[in-house]
Amino acid sequence: MAASSKEALVLGVDIGTSGVRIAALDADGNVCAVSTQGHDGGRDEPATWWRGVESCLASLSHQIRLGGVVALAVDGTSGTVLGLDGARQPIGKASMYDAPCPDPDIVRRVDRLAPSDSPARGSHSPLARAACLARQPGVASIVHQADWIAMQLGVSEPTSDENNALKTGYDLAECRWPDWIGELGLAREYLPEVVPAGTPIGRVGPRAEALGLPASALIISGTTDGCASFLATGASMTGDGVTALGSTLVLKLLSDREIKAPAYGIYSHRIAGMWLAGGASNTGGAVIRAHFPDERLAALTERLVPGTPTGLDYYPLLRPGERFPISDPDLMPRLEPRPADDAAFLQGILEGIAGIEAQGYARLAELGAPRLTSVRTVGGGAVNTAWAEIRRGRLRVPFLEPASTDAAVGTARLALKALER
């Protein structure tokens, strides 16, 4: 996106798996500047995250006037938690979103106590990992990655947003931490206050002032990296879908109601008065790369004939097991018969993934979500025009260009919406 000639108004801070990224937007939502800093230490070290923020703000100060910033928000990786001592300093390293809980007994207790439709369940449960962190000597509170960065920027007390708190067991219906969490040995007093995403929660403090931000700037409660990426695309109407064609296939749909189906790995985030429902299949780009190296893939793509279906009925998986839109841990990959022509084989795989995408949006509709009305595509597979034509034939809705695929831009949009309200 072209840089704006207008002054920056809001910042979106994205704490990602590999680094930190900050985007500055003007009052019309145009991108004024972007800065990126890769992690210079362990991705599970809070000091590394903060150094990235400092570096990005220093870089931005040469591109925009930081003193004109009115508000900012932070997104972080969904499910990353850390323990703080009484002085609000981190104790040890963070427990990352993709780490399994080291205590299987706590996982079993969460699975027994949590409602059957709770996203806090499972071997990688952020709630179970938070309970483990709370047992460490000196831990006085548990926060999420985005919460801690917001505290460094100036928020005085541990405060989280509903999106980050969801997998930690927060009850969206009751708008509180449920009583049963206490039975895990995790007192609710250890957990942060939770507010809706996009809520003012403080103003810039001394550490951020020293980096050039004005003391008057509002800090807005943020969101998860996944929700931020959705917001970045510009999808904003009920029925808008975003398909991520990465190593796996991930679908998100803007809904006017909450959709929960844990058997299919489906849950919903509440954001800006709407619900973001989604699911993730085990199919995707990883299956394609398992059969074709990148250089071979480019040559074969030129030979695809998307207007002439192969008739191959594939369900492309790397290994047995599927979670969405079919829930079957024993579902076998279906990639036979294999034609002699590799281009036909590739097209059959792409058709199979497109079929699963269509089934996924249909599954969401069956569960009560609105019908898909448009789709925006992100991820590496978005650039494959032949695949897009195959997908259009299956989905039969308008394909819209994403405004951005940058999570930092999505988080900045959240801050801008808060100012508008």
N, C-alpha and C positions, 0 to 999 in steps of 0.2 A: 504494500500500500504506500502511496506517495506521502512524503512528509507534509505536515500542515504548516502553513505560514502563521497560524494563530498561536496564541500562548497556551501552553499546557495547563490543564485544569485539574486532572486526576491522574493518579498513578496506580497501576496494577502490578503487584509483586508476586511472582510465581516462583515458589521453591520447588524445583523439580528433582528428579532422580539424579541427573547428571550435573545440575548447576542452577544458578539463579538468573531470572530474567525479569526486567522491569520495563513496562510499556507506559508511555505518557500520552494521554488523549486530550484534545481540546473540548470545548463545550458542545461541539457538534458530533463528537465521537470519532473524529479523525485522529489518526496516529501522528503524533508530533515527533516522537523519538523512541528508540528501543535500545536497551543495553543488556548484554549477556556476560555472565562470568561463570566459567566451569568451576566445579568444586575443587578447591586446592587442598582438601583433606578428605577424611572419610565422609561418605554421604550420611552416616549416622551420627555425626558430630555436630551438635548445635552451633558451636563456634564457627564451624565451616560455613554453615548457612548464613550467619550474620556477616562474616567477612565478605561473602558474595553480595549481600545487600549493600554493604559499604562501598564495595568496588563499583557496583552498578550505578549507585547514586553519584559517585565521583565522576563516572563517565558521563552520566546524564547532565551533570552540572556544566559540562562544556558544550552541550547541545541545546539546552533549554534553561529558563530561569526557574530554579527550584523554588524560589520565594513566591512564585505565583501559584503554586499547587494549593488547591483548596481541600482535597480529600484523597485518601488512598486506601486500598484494601489488599489483603494477602490471601493467596491460595497455597495449599500444601498437598503433599501426597496423602491420599485417603487412607486412614488407618495407621499413620505414623504417630506414635505417642512417646512421651518422655516424662521422667520424674523430676520434680523440683524440690529443693530444700526450703526451709522457712524463709530464706532471703530471696526466694524466687530464682535461684541459680540451678542449672542442670546438675543432676547427680548421674554421672556416667554417661553412656551413649544412649541415643534414642533406640526404641524398638521399631524397626522399619515395617512398612505396610506389607511387605512380602515375606516377613519372617514368621515361621510357625511358633506357636506358644511353646516355651520350653517345659511346661508342666502339663502333661496330659490330663491330670486329675482336675485342674481348673477348667480345661476345655470341656470335660465331661459334665462338670457342674454347671457351666454356662448353658450347655445343650439341654440339661435337665430343667433349669430354672427359667430360661428365656422362652418367650412365646414361640410357637413353631414357625411363625413368619418373621422372626427377628433376624436382621442381617448381622447381629452380634455373634451368631453361632458359627461353629466350624473351627478347624485346626489352626487357622491363621487369625482367629478372632482378636480384634484390637482390644475388646473388653477383657478377654482372658490375659492378654499381654500386659494390659494396664494393671490388672490385679497382681500380676507377678512383680511389676515395677514397684507397686505400693508396699511390697514386703521388704524392699531394700532399706537398710538403715539410713535414717535421716530424711526420707522422702515425706514431704508435707502436702504435695499436690501433684496431680497428673494433668498434663495438657497435651494438645495436639500440636503438630509442627507449625501450622499457621498461627495458632494461639500464641506460641512462644515468640515468634517474630513480631507479632502485633504488640506484645509486651515490651520488646526491645525498642519498638518505635514510640511507645508512650502509654499504652493501656496499663492501668495501675493494678488491676486484679485479673486473675485467670478468667478469660472469657472466650467462649467458643461459639461457633455457628451451628445451626441445625444439620448442615450437610456433613461437616466433619464429625459431629457427635453421633450421627446415626448408627455407625457400625460399633460405636462404643456403648450402645445399649440405650441411647436416649429415646424416650417415648414421645413421638411426634403428636399422637392423639391427645395425651395428657399434658404435653409441654413441660415435662420434668423428667428427672432421673428416676426410674422405677424403684420401688422398695426392695425388690428381690436382689438388686445389685449388692446390698449389704450382706447377703448370705454368702458372697464370694470372699468376704473378708476385706472388701473395698468399701470403706465408709463414703457415703455420698459427698461428705465435706471435702474429700480429696479431689473431686471432679469440678471442672469449671462451670461457671454460670453459662447458660446457653441462650442465645437469642437468634431470631431469624437471620438468614444471610442477607446482607445489605442494610444492617442496622448500625447507626453511629454508636461507638462504644468507647470513645475517648478522643483526646487530642494529642498531637505530636509532643513528645517529651524531650529532655535535654540531649539524649544520645542522637536522636534524629535531627534535632536543631543544629547540633554540631556538624552535621553532614549537609546543611544548607536548607532543610525544610522549615517552613514557618511554624511557630508555636500555635498558630490559629488553625492549622490544617486538621480536619476531622479524620479519625481512623474509623473505617467502616468494617463491620464484621465480614469476613471473606467466605470462602467456599473450598471445595476440593478441586484438585487439578482437573478431574474429569468434567465436573460441572462447569468449570471455567472455560474449558475447551469448547463445550457446547455453546455457551454464551458468546464466545468469540465469533462463531460462524454467522451470527445475525439471526438465527432461528428464534422466533418470538411468538408465533401463533400456535394455537392448539392444532395438533396434527402435524406440525413440523417435525421431521425426523432428521437425525444425523447418523450416518453410517461411517464407522471407522474401519477402513480396509488396511489393517496392519498385519502383524503375525497371526492375530486372531481377528474374528469378525465381531464387532461391538456395535449394538444398536441403541440409540437413545431417542425417545419420543416425548414431545411436550404434551402433557395431558392436563385436563381440568379436574382429574380425580387421582387419588393414590392407587397405584397398582402394586400388589404384593403377591408373589408366588415363589417362595423360597425353593420349592422343588425344582423350579426352572432357573434359579439364580436371579430372579427378578425382584427388584425393590425400587422404591421411588424416593428421590430427593425433593424437598419442598424449597422452591426458590422463586422469589418475586411474585408470590401469590399463585404460582402454578406448581405442577408436579412434573418431575423429569424421571420418566420410567425407562428402564433399560434392561438389557440382557446381553450375555456374551456367549458366543458359540466357540467350540474348539476348532472349527474350520478357519481358513484364512490363508494369508500369504506364506506362512510356514509350510503348509502342505505343498504349495507351488514350488517353493525353493528346494524342497526335499527331492523334487523330480527334475528341476531345471535350474542350472546355474544362471546368474544374471545375464551374462553375455548371450547365452543360448535363448533365454527368454525374450530378449529384444528382437532377435531374428524371427522367432516363431510368431510373435505378436503381429508382425507385418503380414503374416499369411492367414490370419484368422478371418473367418467369414461370419460375422455375428448375425447377419440377416438370415443365415441358413443353419438352423439348429442341428446339432450332431445326432440328437436322439439318444445320447448316452445318459443313463439314469444314475449319475454318480452322487455319492455322499462323501465328499473329500474330508478325511481325517488322517492325522499322523499316526494315531493309535486308537484302540477301542475306547469308547466312552464319549458321551455328549451330555451337555447340561442345558442347552437352549438352542433352538426352540423345542427340541426333544429331550426329555429327561430320561437318560438310559446309560448307566455307567458301563454297560456291556455292549453298547451299540458298535458294531464292526464298521470299519471304513469300507466304502463301496467304490472301487476304482477299476472295475472290470466290466466288460471286456476292454482290453487296451488295443486301440487301432494301431496299425503299422505306422501311420502318419503321426508324428509327434505334435504337429500343429492341431490336428483333430483331438488328440489326447488333451492338450492344453485347453482347447476350447471347451471340451467336456468338463474339465475341472472348474473352469470359470463359470460355466452354466450351472454346475452343481452348487457352487458357493452362492451364486445369484439366487438359486432356488431356496437355499437355506435362509438368505436374507429376507426373501418374500414371506417365507413361513414364519420368520421371527416377528415381522410387523403384524402378520395375521394373528399370531399367538397373542401379542399384546392386545389386539382388538378383541379377541375372544375373551380375554380376562377383564374387559371393561374399558380399555383405553380407547381414545378416539381413533377413527380410521386415518391412516397415513394420507396426508394431502400434498406433501412435498418432501424432498430429501436433499440434503447437502452431504457431500462426501469429503472425508479427510483421510489422512494416512497415505502410505506409499502407493497403494493401488488406485488412488484417485486420478492419477495421471494417465491411466490406461484407457484410451478412448474406445477401443473395441469392447473392453469389459463394460464400460459405461453403457454402450449400446445394448449389450446383452441384458444388463440390469434394468434398463428402461423398459425392455420388452416384458420383464417379469413384474416390475413394480407398477408401471403404468400411472406414474405421477410426474409432475414437473421436477426436473433436476436443476437445482439452484446453485449458483456459485457461492461458496462460503465467503463472508466478508473478511474473515481471518481464520487461521488455524492456530493462533498463538494464545495459550492459556493466560498469559499476562494481559493480553488485550481483553479477554473475557472478564477477568477480575477487575480491570479498570472500568469496563462497562457497568459492572455491578456497583462500583463506587459512584459512577455518573448517575445511575438510576436513583441511588440514595439521595443525591443532591436534588434531583428533579422532584422527589417526593417531599 
